[in-house]
Amino acid sequence: MSHSGAPDSPTLTGAGSRGPLEPWPDTVHWQSISTDLIWVELIRLAIGVAIGLAVTAIGWALSGHWLFGLALAVVLLIGVWRATAIVRAVRAWGYAERDDDLLVRHGLLVRRLSIVPYSRMQFVDVSAGPLERAFDLATVQLHTAAAASDARVPGLRPAEASRLRDRLTALGEDRAEGL
């Protein structure tokens, strides 16, 4: 209780907090994803920034207009800001397997917690693009009837992605039989 006699307001941070994004702080064991995903995302960013810098530099060289110089600086600043955000965003990803559902959390500015009941899963995909394969990573994508409830877990080692896919598929089939 506070000094005014009103109950203390709940907090979203700290030990034992109970908020909408962490309703089970002591009972859910969160698994983190591989930090190698940081390198994958930084390489993707570097490619985009390099293209942006090349276009603005060519425009500046051809026209000599100062706005291209400003655009060059903006591209660099956005690249640095995004690189910092990538590191934090990858560390914010997590997933937890419970008896009846899979929890997936991610996000920095806008935090998101997805709860996908095994009985609602229609199929599970495992994918890995060229950069992910180069870093020995894969992504597990869960598909449900509602497109908005689709969840994904990136940055998994292929063995863990296969294990998770097989477990989710088996649990989804078991739970769907009971419907």
Beta strands, then each sheet from edge to edge (+ up, - down):
strand 1: 31-32
strand 2: 94-97
strand 3: 101-106
strand 4: 112-117
strand 5: 121-127
strand 6: 138-144
strand 7: 151-156
sheet 1: 1+ 2- 3+ 4-
sheet 2: 5+ 6- 7+
end
